[in-house]
Amino acid sequence: MPRTSPLVSVIVPAHNSEKTLRACLAAALAQTYRDIEVVVVDDASTDRSRVIAGEFPCTLVRHPYNRGVSAARNAGVASSRGEILFFLDSDVGLAPDAVANAVRLLGEDPGCGCVYGVYAKEPLIDDGPVETYRTLHLHHALSRAVGLTSTAVFALAALPRAVFEEVGPFDDNLRCAEDDEYSERLLARHRIRLAAEVTGRHDEADRLLPLLAEQYRRAQLLRFSARNRLRRDALVVNRAGGVLAAALTMATLPLGLAWPPALPLPAAFLVLFAVSDPSLSRFVLRERGPGFLAYFTAVHLLAHAALVGGAAVGWVRAALDSSFGPSHRAAARRRAVDPSKGW
């Protein structure tokens, strides 16, 4: 019997994902859209991720060593059959109608190359205030950017296989912040839509140091994300004014501590940081009250400090190491060394 709807391949890269993988796969297989297959790519996990994946009717692809999320997604595509690819991170539990809504939106706009979704206000697994901070922050950032945008996030994103084959695979050299590089290639010929109808609960970092480490690591690639993130309709997670105020707060704080008469300077920058995103502050106040807003602002400042520090380190690394960042940098370096090499 011929298909009446396109087959959707839900591609789940997983590395040491035993905490969330069962919830992720259960939600993926409980979609109202029934014509789906699920492909799990185990990226050399050392926990029970493979065992958990084996509990579900899905295709399991195993990597012998850890290659990163980009390579895992590419391997998932190679092992899938669907006309539509739905990339789903292993720490996201989809709402039951997420796939159906993504398929509908792609069908309504043939020029749209990618539809992706909004994280819910509630985490997949609630592990305390640090996770609540991050969940609310990302929910707000995504919600206010709904519509056509320049930036895709591939934690819960659908695109036609034909578009993927045209644009090409994810850059294996990028283990994080790969979304911006892929978005730039997508935009050359296709639109990107952020849709409130495509939702899922996301499990975030639940302790402060891992949260800051993740911010620091991802920020090192801002040097290469700037082209996409500075577009007029790009996804804005952190306001530029807030980033600048946080940097100035951290830069002047040592002076204030060493010479108390200078303390009003970092204090003034701190106030500027606290009021740099009024919409976000109102949202947190409405959701959790004034006490949590104060906590949120403190953690937000530390996250911005990690972002600024990571960005600075990334600029230095990019200047010293041509293999750091997108793979085309290393290829350009090889061509410069030996012009006869056309790869």
C-alpha positions in Angstrom: 0.0 0.0 0.0 1.5 3.4 -0.9 2.3 5.9 1.8 -0.2 8.6 2.4 2.3 10.7 4.5 6.1 11.0 4.3 8.2 8.7 6.5 10.0 10.7 9.2 13.4 9.5 10.5 13.9 10.7 14.1 17.7 10.7 14.6 18.9 10.7 18.1 22.7 11.1 18.8 23.5 9.7 22.3 26.6 9.7 24.4 26.3 8.6 28.0 22.7 9.5 27.9 21.2 6.9 30.3 19.6 9.5 32.5 17.3 10.8 29.7 17.4 8.4 26.8 14.5 6.3 28.0 12.2 9.3 28.3 13.4 10.7 25.0 12.7 7.5 23.0 9.4 6.8 24.8 8.2 10.3 23.7 9.5 9.9 20.2 7.6 6.7 19.7 4.4 8.1 21.3 3.9 10.7 18.6 0.5 11.3 17.1 2.3 11.2 13.7 2.7 7.4 13.3 4.8 7.1 10.1 8.2 7.3 11.8 11.4 5.4 12.3 13.8 6.1 15.2 17.6 5.8 14.7 19.8 6.0 17.7 23.5 6.7 17.2 25.4 5.6 20.2 28.6 7.7 20.2 30.8 5.3 22.2 28.9 5.6 25.4 30.4 4.0 28.6 27.1 3.9 30.5 23.9 1.9 29.8 22.8 4.0 26.8 23.0 1.1 24.3 21.1 -1.2 26.7 18.3 1.4 27.0 18.1 1.9 23.3 17.7 -1.8 22.9 14.5 -1.7 24.9 12.8 0.2 22.0 11.9 -0.6 18.4 14.6 1.5 16.9 17.7 1.2 14.7 20.9 1.3 16.7 24.1 2.6 15.2 27.3 2.2 17.2 30.4 4.3 17.0 33.6 2.5 18.2 35.0 5.8 19.5 33.5 9.1 20.4 33.2 11.4 17.4 30.9 14.1 18.5 27.3 15.2 17.8 27.8 16.3 14.2 29.3 13.0 13.2 26.6 11.1 15.1 23.9 13.0 13.2 25.5 12.3 9.9 25.8 8.6 10.7 22.1 8.6 11.7 21.1 10.1 8.3 23.2 7.5 6.5 21.3 4.7 8.3 17.8 6.2 7.9 15.2 6.0 5.1 12.8 8.9 5.8 11.8 11.7 3.4 12.0 14.0 6.4 14.8 14.0 9.0 13.9 15.0 12.5 17.0 15.6 14.6 16.4 15.1 18.3 18.9 15.4 21.1 18.8 12.5 23.6 18.0 14.9 26.5 14.7 16.2 24.9 11.3 14.6 25.4 9.0 15.7 22.5 5.4 16.8 23.0 3.1 14.2 21.4 2.2 16.4 18.4 5.7 17.8 17.7 6.5 15.7 14.7 3.1 16.1 13.2 3.3 19.9 13.5 6.8 20.0 12.0 5.7 17.9 9.0 2.7 20.1 8.5 4.7 23.3 8.6 7.2 22.0 6.1 4.4 21.0 3.8 2.8 24.4 4.0 6.0 26.3 3.0 8.0 24.5 0.3 10.7 27.2 0.6 11.3 26.4 4.2 14.4 24.2 4.7 14.1 23.7 8.4 11.5 23.9 11.2 12.7 23.7 14.8 11.0 24.1 18.1 10.8 25.7 21.5 11.9 24.2 24.8 9.1 24.0 27.4 9.3 26.0 30.6 9.5 22.7 32.5 12.7 20.6 32.3 12.5 16.9 31.3 13.8 16.0 34.8 13.6 18.6 37.4 16.9 18.6 39.4 16.8 22.0 41.1 17.3 25.7 40.8 20.3 25.7 38.4 18.4 23.7 35.9 15.3 25.9 36.4 17.5 28.9 35.6 18.7 27.5 32.3 15.3 26.1 31.3 13.5 29.4 31.8 16.3 31.3 30.1 16.2 29.2 26.9 12.4 28.9 26.9 12.2 32.7 26.9 14.9 33.2 24.3 13.3 30.7 21.9 9.7 31.9 22.5 10.4 35.5 21.6 12.1 34.5 18.4 9.2 32.5 17.0 8.8 33.0 13.2 11.3 33.2 10.4 14.9 33.3 11.7 18.5 33.0 10.6 19.5 30.5 13.3 18.5 26.9 13.6 18.9 24.8 16.7 19.1 21.1 15.9 18.1 19.7 19.3 14.5 19.3 17.9 14.5 20.2 14.3 13.1 18.8 11.1 14.2 19.2 7.5 13.5 17.4 4.2 16.2 14.8 3.3 16.5 16.6 -0.1 17.5 19.8 1.7 20.1 17.9 3.8 21.5 16.3 0.7 21.7 19.7 -1.0 23.2 21.6 1.9 25.5 18.7 2.9 26.3 17.0 6.2 27.1 18.6 9.6 30.7 19.6 10.0 32.4 16.6 11.8 35.0 19.0 13.2 32.4 20.8 15.3 31.4 19.1 18.5 29.3 22.0 19.7 28.0 25.3 18.2 27.5 23.4 15.0 24.1 24.9 14.6 25.4 28.3 13.4 27.7 27.0 10.8 24.9 24.7 9.4 22.4 27.6 9.5 24.7 29.7 7.3 24.7 27.0 4.6 20.9 26.5 4.9 20.2 30.2 4.5 21.9 30.3 1.1 18.8 28.7 -0.5 16.2 28.1 2.2 14.2 29.7 5.0 14.4 28.6 8.6 11.4 28.7 10.9 11.2 28.6 14.7 7.8 27.2 15.6 5.9 27.4 18.9 3.9 24.3 17.8 7.0 22.1 17.9 7.9 21.7 21.6 9.8 19.4 23.9 11.1 19.2 27.5 14.8 19.6 27.7 17.1 18.3 30.5 19.6 21.0 31.3 22.8 21.1 33.5 21.7 20.8 37.1 24.9 22.0 38.8 26.6 25.3 38.5 30.1 24.3 37.5 29.0 22.0 34.6 26.7 24.8 33.5 29.5 27.3 33.4 31.9 24.8 31.8 29.4 24.2 29.0 29.0 28.0 28.5 32.7 28.4 28.4 33.2 25.6 25.9 30.5 26.7 23.5 31.6 30.3 23.7 35.0 29.4 22.3 33.4 29.0 18.9 31.7 32.4 18.9 34.5 33.6 16.7 32.9 31.4 13.9 29.3 31.9 15.0 29.4 35.7 14.8 28.4 35.9 11.1 25.2 34.1 11.8 24.5 35.5 15.3 24.9 39.1 14.1 22.2 38.8 11.4 19.2 41.0 12.0 16.8 38.2 12.5 19.2 35.7 14.2 18.2 33.9 17.4 19.4 36.0 20.4 20.0 34.0 23.6 22.0 36.7 25.4 21.5 40.4 24.7 24.7 42.3 23.5 24.2 44.9 26.2 24.1 42.3 28.9 27.2 40.6 27.6 29.1 44.0 27.6 27.8 44.9 31.1 28.9 41.6 32.5 32.3 41.9 30.9 32.7 45.4 32.4 31.5 44.2 35.8 34.1 41.4 35.9 36.8 43.6 34.5 36.3 46.4 37.1 35.5 44.2 40.1 39.2 43.5 41.0 39.9 47.2 41.0 37.0 47.8 43.3 38.1 45.1 45.7 41.7 46.3 45.7 40.7 50.0 46.1 37.2 50.4 47.8 36.6 53.9 46.5 36.3 52.4 43.0 33.6 49.9 44.0 30.7 52.1 42.6 32.1 51.4 39.2 31.5 47.6 39.1 28.3 48.2 41.1 27.0 50.5 38.3 27.9 47.9 35.6 26.2 45.2 37.7 23.0 47.3 37.8 23.2 47.8 34.0 23.5 44.1 33.6 20.5 43.4 35.8 18.3 45.7 33.7 19.8 44.8 30.3 17.0 42.4 29.4 13.7 43.6 30.9 11.6 41.1 29.1 13.5 38.2 30.5 13.4 39.7 34.0 9.7 40.2 33.9 9.2 36.6 32.6 11.2 35.1 35.5 9.5 37.4 38.0 6.1 36.3 36.7 7.1 32.6 36.7 9.0 32.3 40.0 8.8 35.5 42.0 11.3 38.1 43.3 13.5 35.7 45.3 14.2 33.5 42.3 14.7 36.5 40.1 17.6 37.6 42.4 19.1 34.1 42.2 18.5 34.0 38.4 20.4 37.3 37.9 23.4 36.1 40.0 23.7 32.8 38.0 23.1 34.7 34.8 26.0 37.0 35.5 28.3 34.0 36.2 27.1 32.4 32.9 27.9 35.6 31.1 31.4 35.7 32.7 32.0 32.2 31.4 30.8 33.2 28.0 33.1 36.2 27.8 36.1 34.2 29.0 35.4 31.4 26.6 35.0 33.8 23.7 38.4 35.4 24.5 40.1 32.0 24.7 38.5 31.0 21.4 39.8 34.0 19.6 43.3 33.2 20.8 43.0 29.5 19.8 41.7 30.4 16.4 44.7 32.7 15.8 47.2 30.0 16.9 45.6 26.8 15.6 44.2 26.4 12.1 42.6 23.1 13.0 40.4 24.7 15.6 36.9 25.5 14.5 35.1 24.6 11.2 36.9 22.0 9.0 37.2 24.5 6.1 39.9 26.3 8.1 42.2 23.3 8.1 41.5 22.7 4.4 42.4 26.3 3.6 45.6 25.9 5.6 46.5 22.8 3.6 45.9 24.6 0.3 48.1 27.5 1.4 50.9 25.1 2.2 50.5 23.1 -1.0 48.3 24.8 -3.7 48.4 21.6 -5.7 46.1 20.0 -3.1 42.6 20.8 -4.1 40.8 19.1 -1.2 
